[in-house]
C-alpha cells in the first residue's frame, strides 16, 4: 500500500454512515459558511509539529467547505485551545480547535482543563505515531538496550502521552534510565538532545522526520529505538515507520526472547489506544448548528484526500499522517470515558511519581 497515494483512513464506518441522522438540504440559497471566517485555535506554539500539521491542512480546507470561508489559525496554550472553544465558542461554528487530543487531563481531573468532550462535536483528526530515539553516546545499537546505563530521558510534562508512553515502555523493557521532565515542548527537548543534556526522547514521527532524523540520526549522533504499538492499525504503523524502527512489542520480544506480559503491559496496551490512539483532533463547541457541523465534517475527509495537500505533507514530513474519522475518533474517546478505577489510579500514581523529576528552572537575575 502506498501511503502517499492511498491515504489510510482509520475506522470501518464512513463519515456519511456515522451521520445518517443529519442531511443537508438538496437546494440551499447560499452555503452556510459563505462570507464567514473560521478561527482555528492551535494549542501549541509556532514552528511546532502540531503547528506545521494544522496549518498545512487548513491551507486546503477552505476549498472544500461550501462557501469557502476564510480560515485564520491562532496559536495558544494547550488548555486554552479546548477551554476557549468549549466555554466561548458560539453555535455558528466560527471558532474551533485543531490541536493535540488530551485524554489524560479529564481522566485524572487535572486542574485547569474544563472542556467536556462529550458535549463538543468531533470533526476529524490525525494520528502522529510517536517513537523513541537515543543518542549514540549512550547506546550504539538498539540491540544493546539492556547495556545502556544511566541515560537521561527528556520529557515535556508528566501527563503528556509522549512522556507516559516513553516511561512505561522503558520500565517494561527494564531500561536503566533517569527521567527528567518540564522542557515545555518537543523542540525544547530536541534542542537538549542536540546539546547532549538528555539522551532519550519520545517524539512524533512528523517532528522526527522533519528535524531529529536530519540533525541527529543521519549525522550518526542518534539512533531510533522503537515505535509505540498502534493496535487499531498495526500494518499502517509498520509501513510508515519502516523496518528500521520496530514496534515496542516486537523489540521487547527480540531482546528478551518472549512476549511482554504482566500488569504494566496490560496498562500499556490500554494506553496504546486510549492515550495514543488520536493525536491531532478538530472539535467544535457544544450546541453547534448542524449546518456548520456537517459542512466541516464532510469537507475534512475531502481535504484529507486532496492530492496537493498530500504531496505537501509528504514533502514536509516524509509520510502522510493517517486520518482518524469520526467513528474511530469517538471510539477512542469512549475508551477514555470507560476507563476503570484501576486504570485511572495507575495513571494518577504514575504521573505523581513523574512530577518528582521536573527540571529546576533557573532564576532570572
N, C-alpha and C positions, 0 to 999 in steps of 0.2 A: 504494500500500500504506500503510495506517495503522499506524504503529509502535505506537501506544498500544493498538490493539485486536488487531492481528495481530503477536504477538511474533516477531521474527526469530530462528530457531534455526538456527545455522550447522551445516553438515555434512549429507551425504546420509543417513548412517546414523542410525537412531534408537537410543536407549539400549537398547531391547529387542533390536534386531538385533545391537548391539555386545556383548551379554552373553548370548547364547543358550546358552552352556555352563552357565550358572547358572540355577536355577529355585527359586522359593520354594515350600515345601510348601503344598499346597492347604488343609490344615487344621492350624493351629498352635494350641496351647492358649492361649498368650499371645504377643502381639507381642514381638519381640526387645528393643525399646527401652523396654518398659513398666517404669516405676519407675526408669529410668536418667536420668542427667544428662550432657549433652554439653557439653564446654568447647571453645569455638571461639577459637583464637589469631589475633588480627589484628595483622599486622606493621607497623602504622602507629599514630600517636597519635590520641587522642580529637579529634573535630571535623574530621579529615581527610576527603578524598573517599572514601578506602578505608573508613574507619570508618563513614561515613554509608551507603555502599553495602552493606556487610556487615550492619550492624545492621538496616537496613530489610528485608533478605532473611530473616535469622534470626527476625525478629519473626513471620513467617508460616510458616517452615519446619516447626516442630514440629507444626503442624496436619496436615501431610501425611506425617509419619513415623509408621508404625504403632506405637502405644504412647504417642504424644505425649510424648516425653521433655522434660525441662526443658533449655533451652539457655542457657548462660552465655557471654557474649562477654568476652574478656580481651585488652586491648591490650598489645603487647610490641614489642620492637625487631625489625626486619626478619629478620635471620638467625635469631634465636631462635625465631621462629614455625615455620620449617621444621625447624631443628635439633632443637627440643624434641619435635616430633611424630615425627620420624624416629628419634630416639635413645631417647625415653622413652615414646612412645605405646604403649599396650597393644593386644593383638588384639581387645579388646572394643569398640573403636570409640567410646570416650567422650572421646577427645582428638583433635581435628582442627585443621587450619589453613585459614583462608579469607583469603587475603592476596595481594598482588601477586605474579605469577609472575616469577621471576628466572632467565632462561636464561643471562645473561652470566656470572654467578659460576661455575657449573660448567664452562662452555666455556673460561673463562680461568683456571680453577683458583684462584679468589680465596680468599685465606686467610680462614678463619672459617666458610665455607659448607661444611657437612659432609653435607647431605642428598643422597640419591640418588633422583632422580625415577623411575628405572627400577624401584626396589624399593618405591615408595609406590603408593597407589591413587588415581587421579584421579577425582573425583566430578563436577565440572562447573565452569563458570566464566562470566565475562563479558568482553566487550570494552568498554573505556572508550576510545573513539577520541581520540587526542591531536591537538592543533593548536598553531600558533604565532601569537602576537599581539604587538603592539608599541605603545609609547606614541606618541601623535601629536606629541610634541616632537621625535622623530627621523624620523618619516615620516607624511605626511598621507593617503596612499592606497597600497594595496598595489601599484598600478601604478608607483609611484615607488621600488620596492625597490632598483633599481640606483643611485639617487641618495642613498640612506641612507649616512651617513658616521660611522664611529666609534661605532656603537651597542654597548651592553654587553648581552650575552646572559647572563642569570642562570640558573645550574644548581644542581642539588641535589648530585649526585656524578657523576664521570666515567663510572661503569659503568651508570648508570640509563638506561633506554630513552628517557626524555624528553630527557636531555642528548644522547645519541647521535643520536637522530633529528633533534633541533634543529640540532646542529652539522653533520651530514652534508648536510642539505638546504641549509643556508646556504652550505656550501662548494661544493656542486654549482651552486647559483644564482650564486655569485660575490659574495656579500654582503661589504660592508666592516663587519665587526663584531669585537668583542673578547669572548672567553669568560671568564667568572668563575664558579666553582662552589664548593660547600661550604655552601650555605644550610641543608641538612638538613631539607628538607620543602617541598612545594609552596606551603603557606600562607606560609612564610617568604619565598620568592621573590616571592609575590604582594604581601606587605607591602613588600618592597623596591621593587617596581614602583610601588606607591602612593606611596612616598616619593621616587620618581624616581632611586633609586640604580642601578637597572638598567632597561633599555629593552625587552628582549625576553624572553619566557618561553614555554616549552612547557608545556602544562597539559592534563590530561584534560578531555574535554568536560563531564563532570559538574561539576567544580570551576569550569570556565569559566562554565557556565550559572548555577551556584549563587552565585558571588561575583564573578569577574572581569568578566563581562559587565555585571552590575548596577552595580558600583562604578566601573568604568573605561570600558567601551565605550559604555554608554548615557549617560554623562556627557561624552562627547566626548574623554576623555583617552587612549583607546586604540582600535586597530582590529585586526580579525583579518587575518592574512596568508594562511595556508593550513593545510589538514589533511594529515596524512601518509597516503599511499596504503595502502589495505587490499585487497590482491589477492584475498582469499577472497570478499569480497562488496562490490564497488565500488558497486553500486546502493544497498546499505544505507548506506554511508558518505555517498553523495550526499544521501540523504534525511535522515539525522539532522543533517547539517551545514547543509543548505540552500544556496541559490545564493550567499549572501554569503561563504561560506568554501570556496573552491575547493580541489581536491586539489593537492598539490605538483607532480605531473606536468603537470596542466592549466595551472597558473600559470606554470611554467617555460616551457612551450610558448608561452604567450601573450606572455611577456616577451621571449624570445629568438627567437621565430619558427621554432623547430624543437624536436623532442622531445629530452629529455636522453639522453646516451649516455656510454660510457666505463667504465673500471674502477670508479670510485667509484659510478656509477649502478648498476652490476651488484651492488655490495655493498649499496647502499640497497635494491634490490628483494629481495635475500635477507633483509635485516634487517626489511623490512616484514612478512614472515611470521614469521621466527624470533624476533625481538626484540619485534615489535609485534602479533603475532597472537593473544596471550592476555594479558589484563590481570589480573583478579582470578580466583584459582583455589582450589578447595577440594580438599584432599588428606587422606587417611587414612594411618596408619602402615603399615610393612611387616608382612605376615603377618596383616592384619586378617581377622576372621571374615567368611565370605561372607554370613551373615545380616545383619550390620551394614552391609557394603558395599552389598548390594542394597537395603536399606531407604533408605539415603541417596541412592543413585544414582537410584532411581525417584522419590523424593519431591522431589529437586532440580528435575527437569523440571516436576513438577506445581506446585511453588511458583512457579516462573518464569512460569507461566501464570495465577496467581491474580489475578482482576480487582482486588481491593482492594490487593494488593501493587503491581500495575502502575500503578494510579491514584496511589498514594502516591509511588512513584518518579518518575512523570512530573511530579507537582506539585512535587517537590523539585528535580529536575534539568531539567525541560522536555522530556525524552525518556525512552524506555526503553532501558536498556543491552541490546545484543544478547547472546543467550546462546550459549555455546560448549558443545556437547555432548561426550560422552566421546570419540567417534570423532575429531572435529575437534581436540579438545584434545591427544589422543595424537599426532595427525599433526603438530601444531605442535612438540610435544616431540621427535618424531623428527627434525624439521628441525634441531633443536639438536644432537642426538646425532650426526647425519650431517654436521655442519659439516666442511668441508675444512680442511686445514692452512693454506691461503692465507687463508681467511675468518677463522680464529681468529687468525692472525698479524696481519691488518689490525686486528682488534678490540684486541688487546694493544697494538699501536703507537698506535692512536688514543686508547685510554684512558690510556696512559702520557703522551702529549702533553697530554691534557686535564688530567691531575693536576698539571701545572705551573702551572695557573691557579687554584688554590684560594685562597679569600679568607683573609686572615690574621686569626685570632681575637684580639680584644683581651684583653690580660691583665687578670685581676681584681686590683684594688688591695687 
